[in-house]
Amino acid sequence: MRRDHGGDLDRARASRGGDDWIDLSTGINRVPYPVPPLPPEAWTALPTASARDALLKAAAQAYRTPAPMVALAGAQAAIQMLPMALGAAGGTVRVLSPTYNEHAACFTAAGFMVEPVSDPGDLAGGAIAVVVNPNNPDGRLIAPADLLALRDKVGLLVVDESFADPLPEMSLAPHAGEPGLVVLRSFGKFYGLAGVRLGFALGDAQIIARLTAMAGPWPVAGPALEIGATALQDAAWARATTRRLVHEVGRIDALTQTHGWTLVGGTHLFRLYDTPGAAAAQDHLADHRIWSRIFPWSSRLIRLGLPGMESEWRRLAAAFGQAD
């Protein structure tokens, strides 16, 4: 199974050169949370249980959940570990698709039979159902009530909420303590600190206990524990960032429409557009040192993250032939 991703700036640089790229190929916030001063022991000592517990307490408050939880090196770590934590391979996993391709790839690698489905109703009856909500790359949303109804029709429901921070009302995290449900959360995307490598799995107590045992005593680095605990408690920053993103998705949608692109969907952190030709659109933006995301399964769709500083917005506008 092909595992292609955004963020592959090395490929852009290898083919075109230059160091001044704006990477809009991911859904990572380009106006990141300001990293706080860190105590020296965050770098020099092994991560402590008290630092881990402080992070988990902050995450439980931010996600409004009483569920068992484990912190890992990004939501990606949870995606990779979950198939192994579920035990014997061979079960059927239905993945609502198209979506982030690591879910299908990791279950397939662990020996599960993976069935991509395009209709949420077709998820019912599987041993495991996987839903990315909001979905990557089209932003499709499924209401919490509908997901909870689905949970009763499958053996285990896995909901990847990597882009859900601006939409707390859509999160299943408050329900994740109930059996048959696992919720995955990403820290690095909304907080713009993907290099920190921090994410969470929460939900079914037995599954979380297995993931915790598999992760070992130090699954998250000391600096990540400190940064995550501080950022997740900063509700004012989260509210202000959500307001900014709401404004900026309208700004990028208006800009792309001037170039004849049609909005297909998206989230607060990325947008998906239909174009006359995705490869040509990517090449055009690359001429301006702006990297974007296209997909092997579509010749027309292109995904753009949001620029950060105003200078980045000006470069994107110039790429679309718009004056500042």
N, C-alpha and C positions, 0 to 999 in steps of 0.2 A: 504494500500500500504506500502510495506516495505521500510524503509528509512535508508539504511546503508551507512556509510561514512568511509573514511580514518581518520587518526588521533586518532584512538581509542586505544591509548597506555595503558589505564587502563586495557583493556582486555588482552593485551599481558603481562603486569606485573602481573595480577591476576593469569594467567595460568602458568607463567614461573619464576616470580620473577625478581629481579634485577632492578637497576635504571639507568644503563648505556646504554640505548637503543638509537639506531639511527633510527629516525622515517622517513622512506622513503615511508610511506603510503599516503602521500599527495603530492600536487604539489606546495609546499611552498618553496621558495628560502632559502636554508640553509646558505647562506652568506648574511645576511640581511643588509639593509641600516643602517649606523651608526646613532643611535638616537642622535639628537643634544641636547645641553643643553636647558632646558625649563624654561621659566619665572615662578616664583612661582605662579603667578595668574592663570596659566594654570591648576593648581591643586586646588587652593583655591577659585576661583571665578566661577560663572556661565559662560559658554561659551558666548562670545560676538558676535554680528552681524558682527562686523568688522573682527573678526578672521574667521568666517564662510565665509565671502565674499572673504577674502584673499585666503582661501583654494579653493573656487570655481574658482577664477581667475587663480590660479596655475593649477588646473585640466583642465580648458578650454584650456590653453596654451599647456599642456602636451598632451592632446587628440586631439588638433587641431580642436576644435569645437566651433561654436557660439551658440550651442543649449541651451535651458533652461535645468537646471541641479539641482539636489538635492543630498546632501551628506547624507549618511545613515550609520548605523552600519554594514558595510560590504555589498557586493553584495547579501548576503543571506537575509538581511533585505528587500532589494528591491524585491527579489523573493517572499518573504512571503507577502509583502504588495500589490504587483501589482494586483493580482486577485481581492482583495477588492476594489482597486482604479478603476477598470474597470466597477464596478457597478453590475447590475443584473446578477445573476448566470444563468447558463443554456446554455450558448453558447458552441460551439465546439472549442476545442483547439487541434491543431495538433502539436506534439512534435517530432522533428527529433531524432530518438533513435537508439541504446542505448546511453544514455547521463547522465548527472548529474541528479539524480532522484528527487531532490527537486522541479524542475519545475512542473513535473506531479503531485507530491504529493500536492503541494500548490494549484494548480488549482482544483484538485479533492476535497480537503478539503473545498474549497470555493463554491462547487456545480457545477463546470463546467464539461462538458463531455470531457474527454481527450482521444485522439486517437494517440497512438504512431505510427509513420511511419518510414520506413527505407530508403525511396527514397525521396530526396529533391523535386522531381516533385509532390509527393503526398501531399505536404504541401498546394498547391494551392487550393483555394476554401473554406478554413476554416475561421471561424470568427477571430481566432487568430492563428498565427504560431510562434513556438518557435524554435530557432536555437542557439546552443552553438558553437561558432566559434572563435578560434579553438575548436574542440570538446573534451570533457572529457568523456571517457578515450582514444580515439584512435587518437586524433589530426587531424581528418578530417577537411579540410578547404574548404570553399565555397567562391568563388571570390566575391568581393563587387558588381560588375556589375550584377552577377546572383542574389544576395540577393536583390538588388534594383529592379530587374525585378519581383522577387517574391513579394515584397512589394505591387506591383500594383495588385496582384492577391489574396490578403487576406485583411481582415478588419484591422488587426494590426499585424505587424511583430515585435517580440521581439528577439533581438540578444544579447546573453550573451557573452561578450568579456573578461571574467575573466582572460584568458591566452594570451591576444593579445598584451601586452606591447612590446614584442620584435619584433612585426610585425605591425608597424604603417600603412604600406601600405595596410594591410588587414582590417583595421578598418572602420566601417560605422559611426564612431563618427562625421567626418566632414559633413555627410549628415543628422545627427540626428535632425536638426531643422525642417525638413520637416514632414508634417502630416503622420500618419500611421506607425511611427517607434519609438521604444524605444530601447535604447542601455544600457546595464548594464556593469559596470566596477568594478573590484576588485582592491583595493590597496595592501592588505596584501600579496598576492601571489608573485608577481614579486619583491616587496620590502622586502619580507621575514619578515613581521611584522604583521602576522595574528592576534596576540593578541590585536593590536590597534583597530580592528574592524572598518574598514573604507571601504566604497565603494560608487559608484555613479550610479544614474539613470539619463539619459539624453534623450531628444527627444521631442516628441509631447507635445506641450505647455500645453494643457488641462490636460493631464495625469500627467505631472510633477507637475502641480499646485495641483492636488489632492493628490499626494504623499507627497508634501511639507506640505499640511494642515494636513494630517494624521500623519506625523512624529512629529509634535509639535515643540515647540520653541528650544529644545536642543537635537536633535537626535544624535549628535556626541559629544563625550567628549572633553574637552579643550585640553588635551595632544594630542589627535588624530588630532585636527585641526592644531596644531602647527607642529607636525611631518609630517603630510601629505603635508602641504603647502611648507615646506622646501624640502622634498624629491622630490616632483613633479616638482620643479624648477631646480633640479640638473640633467641637461641633460647629463653632462659628466659621472656621475655615471651610468645612464641608458645605455649609449652607451658602457661603459666598461663592464657592467654586461652582456649585450647582447653578446658581443664578447666572454666573458668567457663561457657563457652557450652554445654557438655554439660549442666551443671546447669540452666541457664536455659531451654533448650528444653523440658525436662521441666516447668519451672515455668509457662511460657506455655501448654503443652498442657493442663495440669491446669486452668488458669484458664479457658481458652476452652470446655472441656468443660462447665463449670458453666452456660454460656450456651446449651448445646445445639449447639455447633459440633462437627463431626467432622473429625479430622485426616486429610488426604489425603496429605501428605508434606511435605518441606522439607529444609533443610540446617541447619548450625549457626548460620546468620545470619538465616534467615527460615523461616516455617511457612505452609503452604497449608491452608485449611480449607473444608469444605463447609458452607454455611449455607442456611436457608430462602430467603433473598434477599440477594444480595451488595450491591445498591445500598442497601437498608434497613440492612444491617449497617454499611456505610461511613458512612451518615448518622448512625447511632446513636453511633458512635465520634467522629465529627466534632462532635457536640454536646458532647463532652468535650475538644475541641481535640486529638484524636488522629487523624492522617491515615493511611489504609491504602491498599491497592492492590487494585482490582478490574479485570476484564478484559472487553474488548468481545466476546469469544467465549464467555463463560460468564455466566449469570445467577445462579449460586450460589457461585462460588469467590471467596474473599478471601485475600489474602496479608498477613501481618504480619511486620515485622522485630521484633527484640527490644529492649525498653526498655533504657536505660542506667542512670542513677542510680536509687537506691531511690525517690526521689520520683516518677520516671516509672512505676515498677512500681505504686506506690500509686494513681496516676491511672488506669492501665489496670485495676487491680482495681476501682476505684470505677465505672468505665464498665461493668463486668460485674456490678455490684451486690454486690461482695464487700467486706466490711470489711477494714481494714488488719490 
